Amino acid sequence: MTSTTAQESDDERVLADVAARIAAIARELLGPHFPHEAVPLTRNEVAVLRHVEQHPGATAGEVARATGLQRSNLSTVVRGLEEKQFLRRSTGSDARTVHLRATEVAAASTAAVRRRWAQVVGAALDPGTDDVEALAASLERLERGLVRLRS
């Protein structure tokens, strides 16, 4: 039983280390390696825009749940993205329901961010020897799991 407890402690240590490294990587990618000069967005704006680009026509409620933002904070972020011409609102058959869509400006900016991040991550890893596909798949599963736990 002692070895099981020790193993659980080791597992917790490794999982906590993984979380700490992901947080550090996010700070790097959203800080010094983010092309702020080309894409003047806050972290919340990036999160909202990313979700809307992946889910065109998402409602404000869906975006709030997916990003973890309060509705009042989301409204502020959406207004900011609209002012920067990154996002537009539309109404469906029910005028009370607002759908969000990314604009062409957003698509161009996202492409610039993805190019920059591909350069940076490619320079930090060795795509020839590091299993980048497996890493990407693991991170995607982790993201889906974390979102599921928050819901």
N, C-alpha and C positions, 0 to 999 in steps of 0.2 A: 504494500500500500504506500510505503514511503516513496518508492520509485515512481509510482503514478503521480503522486503529489508533486514530486520534483519535476516530472515531465510536464505537468500542467503549468508549473511555474516557468519552465523553459519556453513552452508554447506562448504563454502570455507575454513573456519578454520579447520573443521574436515578433509577435503580432503588434506589440506596442512600438517596436523599432520600425516595422513596416509603416505604421501610421505616421510616426515622426518623420520618416524619410519622405513620404508622400507630401506631408505638410511643407517640408523644406523645399521640395521640388516645385510645389505650387507657388511658394514665395519667389523662387527664382524665375519661373516662367511668367508670372504676373508682375514681377518687379523689373529687374535689370534686363531680362530677355524678352520683354514685351515691347513691341514697336509703338510706344506711346505717341511718338511724333506723327505716325501715320494713322493711328487709331486711338483718339483721345477718349477712352472709356474707363469707367470705374470697374471694380471687380463685380459689383452687383449688376452693372450694365452688361458686362461680358457674360455672366451667368444667365441672365434673362435672354439676351440675344442668342446665345448658344442653344437654349431650349427652343426658342421660337424658330430658329433655322432648322432644327431637327424635327419640329412639330408645327409646320405651317398651319395657321388658322387656329392655334391653341387659344383657349379662353384665358382671361386674366386669372381666374380661379385655378385652372390647370397649371399655369406658369407659377403662381404663388406656391402651390403644393410641391411642384417639381424643384423649385429653387430654395424653398424654405423661407421665403420672404413673407412678411406680413403684408396684407392687402394694401395698407396705407403706404408702406415703403415701396411696394411694387408700383403703385400709381405714380410715385415720384420718379422711379426709374424709367417707367414707360414714357412719361412726359419728356424726360431728358433724352431718351433715344429718339423720340419723335422730333424734338427740336434739332437734333443732330442729323435728322433724315435717315436714321438707321431702321426705323420701325414705323409701320402704319397700322391704324385700327380700321376695322370694318365691322358692320353689323350684319347679322344673318336675318333669317325670317322673323326672329324675335328681336326687336330693336333693343331690348335690355341686355342682350348677350353680345359682347364685343369680342371679336376675333383679332388676333395679332399676327402680322406677317412682316418678315424682314424685307428690306428694300434692296435695290441694286447697289446702293452705296454700302449697305451692310455686307452684301456678298463680296464686293471688292475688298472691303476691309478685312473680312474673315479670311479671304485668300491670302492677303498680306501677312496676317498673323500666322496662318498655317505654314506659309513658306518660311518665315523666320523661325518658328518653332522646329520645323523639320531640319533646318540648318543647325540650330543649336543642339538639338537632341542627337542628330547625326554626328556632330563633332564630339559630343560627350560620350556616346556609345560607339561601338564598332559593329555596324550592321553586318559585317562579314563574319564575325565570331559570336556576337551577342544574339540571343534568340529574341529578336525584336517582335516578331509575330506572336510568340508565346507571351511575352511581356504585355503587349497590347491587349491580348485576349484576357489575361489575368486582371489587368486594370479595368477592363470593361465589366467583367463579372463583379469585381469589387464595387465599382460605381453603382451598378444595378442593385446589388445587395444593400448598400448603404441607403440608397433612395427607398428601397422597400422597407427597411427598418424604420425609417423616419415617418413613413406614411401611416 
